[in-house]
C-alpha cells in the first residue's frame, strides 16, 4: 500500500481529474468526493465528479452537491488521472467504469477491509472510521487549510459511517478529528436532524408495514426485509429507507444480522447487510459479488427477489 505522500505527488503531476465513488452513494461517499473536488480546485486543478447515481435527496443540503453528475448524462470525458473514493472494488463504481482508462493513474482511497488495492496508487486503511476521516488525514499531511464547507462535508461522512459515533470503528483519533472539524462552528445537532430526523407520515406508514411483513429467522437472530422495486419507489426521495431500517433494527435485542434485499430488476437484487457481535458480513458479501466491513457490507444476487431471500438466508444460517 502507498502513503498519502504518493497520492499528493500524483495530484501535483496532473491537471484534470475524474473523481468518483461507489454507486448508490451514502454520506461518506458523497462527502469524500466533494471534499476531494474542493481540494483539487484550490490547487488550480479541474475535477469532474461523477457517480452512477444522482445525489440522494436527503444529502443535497451538503455544500457542493450540484457538482455531482450522473455517468449516464456524460458522453465523453477527458482527464489525466482518476481518483476512486470509498469503494471496496472498482466494479462498485458502476457506470463510471466506462470512463476509466487503462494506462492512466488510478488513485484508490478507501477504508473497506475487502479492498485488495485495485489502483496504481492505493491508500487503504481498514481501521479508519470512514473515508472522510482519511481525507482529513490527507489534508493534514498536505498542510491544506480547512474551511467551513470542508468541515461540514467531512463531519457528515464521519458521523454517518460511525452511526453518530456509536459503532466500534469510532476511535480516539475519530473524536480528535471531529473536535477539529467542529471548531468551524456548524451545528452538529442540526446536521443530525438533517441526516436522521424528519420522517414524512406517508413514509412512516409504509415503513411500519415493511417491518411488520419482514421475516425473523434463526431463533430471531436474523431479520430479513425484502423490498420489491415498486415498493422501494413508493418511498419519498428524501427518505433514506436503508439507513432508517438499519438504525431501528440494530437497536432490537437479540438480532445479530439484518438483511435488506432490494429488487433492482426482475433478476437483480441488491443485498445490504449489517451485523452485531462477531458475525462477519464482509466475508459473506464476497460470496455475492460484493464486500465491505465486518459489520456493514453489501453485494448483489442475480436472481428473483424470492429466490434471493432463500439464497442469502441459507448462507447466513450456515455461518450461524
C-alpha positions as CSV (number, residue, x, y, z in Angstrom):
1,X,0.0,0.0,0.0
2,X,1.1,3.6,-0.7
3,X,1.1,6.7,1.5
4,X,-0.7,10.0,1.1
5,X,2.6,11.4,0.0
6,X,2.3,9.3,-3.1
7,X,-1.3,10.4,-3.6
8,X,-0.2,14.1,-3.3
9,X,2.7,13.6,-5.7
10,X,0.3,12.1,-8.2
11,X,-2.1,15.0,-7.9
12,X,0.7,17.5,-8.3
13,X,1.8,15.9,-11.6
14,X,-1.6,16.1,-13.3
15,X,-4.2,18.8,-14.1
16,X,-7.6,17.1,-14.8
17,X,-9.2,14.5,-12.6
18,X,-12.1,12.1,-12.6
19,X,-13.4,11.8,-9.0
20,X,-15.9,9.1,-8.2
21,X,-17.2,6.7,-5.5
22,X,-19.4,3.6,-5.3
23,X,-22.9,3.5,-6.8
24,X,-25.9,4.2,-4.5
25,X,-23.7,6.7,-2.6
26,X,-24.0,7.3,1.1
27,X,-22.9,10.4,3.0
28,X,-19.3,9.2,3.3
29,X,-19.0,8.6,-0.4
30,X,-20.7,11.9,-1.4
31,X,-18.8,14.0,1.2
32,X,-15.4,12.5,0.4
33,X,-15.7,13.1,-3.4
34,X,-16.9,16.6,-2.9
35,X,-14.1,17.4,-0.4
36,X,-11.6,16.0,-2.8
37,X,-13.0,18.1,-5.6
38,X,-12.8,21.3,-3.5
39,X,-9.2,20.4,-2.6
40,X,-8.3,19.9,-6.3
41,X,-9.9,23.2,-7.2
42,X,-7.9,25.0,-4.6
43,X,-4.8,23.7,-6.2
44,X,-5.9,25.1,-9.6
45,X,-6.9,21.6,-10.9
46,X,-10.0,20.5,-12.7
47,X,-12.2,17.9,-11.1
48,X,-15.1,16.0,-12.8
49,X,-17.3,14.5,-10.1
50,X,-19.3,11.5,-11.5
51,X,-21.4,8.7,-10.0
52,X,-23.6,6.1,-11.4
53,X,-26.4,7.5,-9.4
54,X,-27.7,11.0,-8.6
55,X,-27.0,12.6,-5.3
56,X,-29.7,11.3,-2.8
57,X,-32.3,13.9,-2.0
58,X,-31.5,13.7,1.7
59,X,-27.9,14.7,1.2
60,X,-28.5,17.7,-1.1
61,X,-28.1,20.1,1.8
62,X,-24.3,19.4,1.8
63,X,-22.1,22.0,0.1
64,X,-21.2,21.4,-3.5
65,X,-23.6,18.6,-4.4
66,X,-24.6,20.4,-7.6
67,X,-21.1,19.4,-8.9
68,X,-22.1,15.7,-8.9
69,X,-23.1,14.4,-12.3
70,X,-24.6,11.1,-13.3
71,X,-22.4,9.0,-15.5
72,X,-25.3,8.3,-17.8
73,X,-25.6,12.0,-18.6
74,X,-21.9,12.3,-19.7
75,X,-20.9,11.3,-23.3
76,X,-17.2,11.9,-23.2
77,X,-14.6,12.8,-20.6
78,X,-11.1,14.0,-20.9
79,X,-9.0,13.6,-17.8
80,X,-5.4,12.9,-16.7
81,X,-5.9,10.7,-13.6
82,X,-8.8,9.1,-11.8
83,X,-9.5,9.1,-8.0
84,X,-11.9,6.5,-6.6
85,X,-13.0,7.1,-3.1
86,X,-14.9,4.8,-0.6
87,X,-15.2,1.9,-3.0
88,X,-14.2,-1.6,-2.0
89,X,-13.5,-2.6,-5.6
90,X,-13.6,-1.0,-9.0
91,X,-16.8,-2.8,-10.0
92,X,-18.8,-0.8,-7.4
93,X,-18.4,2.5,-9.3
94,X,-20.9,1.0,-11.8
95,X,-21.5,3.1,-14.9
96,X,-18.4,5.3,-14.2
97,X,-16.3,2.3,-15.1
98,X,-16.7,3.0,-18.8
99,X,-14.6,6.2,-18.4
100,X,-11.7,4.5,-16.5
101,X,-8.9,4.3,-19.0
102,X,-6.1,1.7,-18.7
103,X,-2.7,3.3,-18.6
104,X,-3.8,6.4,-16.7
105,X,-3.1,6.8,-13.0
106,X,-5.9,5.4,-10.8
107,X,-5.8,6.5,-7.1
108,X,-7.7,4.3,-4.7
109,X,-8.5,5.8,-1.2
110,X,-10.7,3.6,0.9
111,X,-11.4,2.1,4.3
112,X,-13.1,-1.2,3.4
113,X,-11.4,-4.3,4.7
114,X,-12.2,-6.2,1.5
115,X,-10.3,-3.7,-0.7
116,X,-7.4,-5.5,-2.3
117,X,-5.8,-2.4,-3.9
118,X,-7.2,-2.1,-7.4
119,X,-5.5,1.2,-8.2
120,X,-2.0,2.2,-9.4
121,X,-1.8,4.2,-6.1
122,X,-3.6,2.7,-3.1
123,X,-4.2,4.0,0.4
124,X,-6.5,1.6,2.2
125,X,-6.9,1.9,6.0
126,X,-9.5,-0.6,7.2
127,X,-9.2,0.8,10.8
128,X,-10.3,4.3,9.7
129,X,-13.8,5.1,10.7
130,X,-14.6,6.5,7.2
131,X,-13.1,7.7,4.0
132,X,-13.8,11.2,5.2
133,X,-11.5,10.6,8.2
134,X,-8.8,9.6,5.7
135,X,-9.4,12.7,3.6
136,X,-8.9,14.8,6.8
137,X,-5.6,13.0,7.4
138,X,-4.5,13.7,3.8
139,X,-5.3,17.4,4.2
140,X,-3.2,17.4,7.4
141,X,-0.3,15.8,5.5
142,X,-0.7,18.3,2.7
143,X,-0.9,21.1,5.2
144,X,-4.1,22.1,3.4
145,X,-6.2,24.6,5.5
146,X,-9.8,23.6,6.3
147,X,-12.8,25.8,5.9
148,X,-16.4,25.5,7.0
149,X,-17.6,23.7,3.8
150,X,-14.9,21.1,4.1
151,X,-15.6,20.7,7.8
152,X,-19.3,20.1,7.2
153,X,-18.6,17.5,4.5
154,X,-16.0,15.6,6.5
155,X,-18.1,15.6,9.7
156,X,-21.2,14.3,7.8
157,X,-19.2,11.4,6.4
158,X,-17.7,10.6,9.7
159,X,-21.0,11.0,11.7
160,X,-22.9,8.6,9.4
161,X,-20.2,5.9,9.0
162,X,-19.8,5.7,12.7
163,X,-23.5,5.7,13.4
164,X,-23.2,9.0,15.2
165,X,-20.0,7.8,16.9
166,X,-21.7,4.7,18.3
167,X,-20.0,1.9,16.2
168,X,-16.8,0.2,17.1
169,X,-15.0,1.8,14.2
170,X,-15.0,5.1,16.3
171,X,-11.5,5.6,17.7
172,X,-9.8,8.3,19.8
173,X,-8.5,9.7,16.5
174,X,-12.0,9.9,15.1
175,X,-13.1,12.0,18.1
176,X,-9.9,14.2,17.8
177,X,-10.8,14.8,14.1
178,X,-14.4,15.6,15.0
179,X,-13.1,18.1,17.6
180,X,-11.1,20.0,14.9
181,X,-13.9,20.0,12.5
182,X,-16.4,21.4,15.0
183,X,-14.1,24.4,15.5
184,X,-15.8,25.8,12.4
185,X,-18.9,26.3,14.5
186,X,-21.5,24.5,12.3
187,X,-24.4,22.9,14.2
188,X,-23.8,19.2,14.8
189,X,-27.3,19.0,16.2
190,X,-28.8,20.5,13.1
191,X,-26.8,18.2,10.9
192,X,-28.0,15.2,12.9
193,X,-31.6,16.4,12.3
194,X,-30.9,16.7,8.5
195,X,-29.4,13.2,8.3
196,X,-31.6,11.2,10.7
197,X,-34.8,13.1,11.7
198,X,-37.9,14.2,9.8
199,X,-39.7,11.2,8.5
200,X,-42.8,12.0,6.4
201,X,-46.0,10.5,7.7
202,X,-46.7,8.5,4.5
203,X,-43.2,7.0,4.6
204,X,-43.7,6.2,8.3
205,X,-46.8,4.1,7.4
206,X,-45.0,2.2,4.7
207,X,-42.0,1.8,6.9
208,X,-44.1,0.1,9.7
209,X,-45.8,-2.1,7.2
210,X,-42.4,-3.2,5.9
211,X,-41.2,-4.0,9.4
212,X,-44.4,-6.0,10.1
213,X,-44.0,-8.0,6.9
214,X,-40.3,-8.9,7.3
215,X,-39.0,-12.3,8.4
216,X,-37.4,-13.2,11.7
217,X,-35.2,-16.3,11.3
218,X,-32.8,-18.5,13.1
219,X,-34.3,-18.0,16.6
220,X,-34.9,-14.3,16.0
221,X,-31.2,-13.7,15.3
222,X,-31.7,-12.8,11.6
223,X,-34.1,-10.1,10.4
224,X,-34.7,-10.1,6.6
225,X,-36.5,-7.4,4.7
226,X,-37.4,-7.9,1.1
227,X,-38.3,-4.9,-1.0
228,X,-39.8,-5.0,-4.5
229,X,-38.8,-2.4,-7.0
230,X,-42.4,-1.0,-6.8
231,X,-42.3,-0.8,-3.0
232,X,-38.9,0.9,-3.0
233,X,-40.1,3.5,-5.4
234,X,-43.1,4.2,-3.2
235,X,-40.9,6.0,-0.6
236,X,-40.2,9.6,-1.0
237,X,-36.7,10.6,-2.3
238,X,-35.9,12.4,0.9
239,X,-36.4,9.2,3.0
240,X,-33.3,7.1,3.4
241,X,-35.1,3.8,3.8
242,X,-32.0,1.6,4.2
243,X,-30.4,3.7,6.9
244,X,-33.7,4.0,8.8
245,X,-34.2,0.3,8.7
246,X,-30.7,-0.4,9.9
247,X,-30.8,2.2,12.6
248,X,-34.0,0.8,14.0
249,X,-33.2,-2.9,13.7
250,X,-29.7,-2.7,15.2
251,X,-31.4,-1.5,18.4
252,X,-33.6,-4.6,18.8
253,X,-32.3,-7.1,21.4
254,X,-31.1,-10.4,20.1
255,X,-30.8,-9.6,16.3
256,X,-27.4,-10.5,15.1
257,X,-27.8,-10.0,11.3
258,X,-30.0,-7.6,9.4
259,X,-30.6,-8.2,5.7
260,X,-32.2,-5.8,3.3
261,X,-32.9,-7.1,-0.2
262,X,-33.9,-4.5,-2.8
263,X,-35.1,-5.6,-6.2
264,X,-33.4,-3.5,-8.9
265,X,-34.5,-5.6,-11.9
266,X,-36.5,-8.8,-12.3
267,X,-33.3,-10.8,-11.9
268,X,-31.1,-8.4,-10.0
269,X,-31.3,-7.8,-6.2
270,X,-29.1,-5.5,-4.1
271,X,-28.1,-7.1,-0.8
272,X,-27.3,-4.8,2.2
273,X,-26.0,-6.4,5.4
274,X,-25.4,-5.2,9.0
275,X,-24.3,-7.3,11.9
276,X,-23.9,-7.3,15.7
277,X,-21.5,-9.3,17.8
278,X,-18.9,-11.4,15.8
279,X,-20.8,-12.2,12.6
280,X,-18.6,-11.0,9.7
281,X,-20.8,-9.8,6.9
282,X,-17.9,-8.7,4.7
283,X,-16.8,-12.3,4.2
284,X,-20.4,-13.2,3.5
285,X,-20.8,-10.3,0.9
286,X,-17.8,-11.6,-1.0
287,X,-19.9,-14.6,-1.9
288,X,-22.4,-12.3,-3.6
289,X,-20.4,-10.0,-5.8
290,X,-19.6,-7.5,-3.0
291,X,-17.7,-6.7,0.1
292,X,-17.4,-4.1,2.8
293,X,-16.7,-4.1,6.5
294,X,-17.0,-6.8,9.1
295,X,-20.3,-5.3,10.4
296,X,-21.5,-3.4,7.3
297,X,-21.4,-4.8,3.8
298,X,-23.3,-5.4,0.6
299,X,-23.4,-7.2,-2.7
300,X,-25.8,-8.4,-5.5
301,X,-27.7,-11.6,-6.3
302,X,-28.7,-12.2,-9.9
303,X,-32.0,-14.0,-9.3
304,X,-35.6,-13.2,-8.4
305,X,-36.4,-11.4,-5.1
306,X,-37.9,-14.5,-3.6
307,X,-35.0,-16.7,-4.6
308,X,-32.5,-14.1,-3.4
309,X,-34.1,-14.2,0.1
310,X,-33.7,-18.0,0.2
311,X,-30.1,-17.9,-1.0
312,X,-28.9,-15.2,1.4
313,X,-30.8,-16.6,4.4
314,X,-29.4,-20.1,3.7
315,X,-25.9,-18.7,3.6
316,X,-26.4,-16.8,6.9
317,X,-27.9,-19.9,8.5
318,X,-24.8,-22.0,7.6
319,X,-22.4,-19.3,9.1
320,X,-24.5,-19.0,12.3
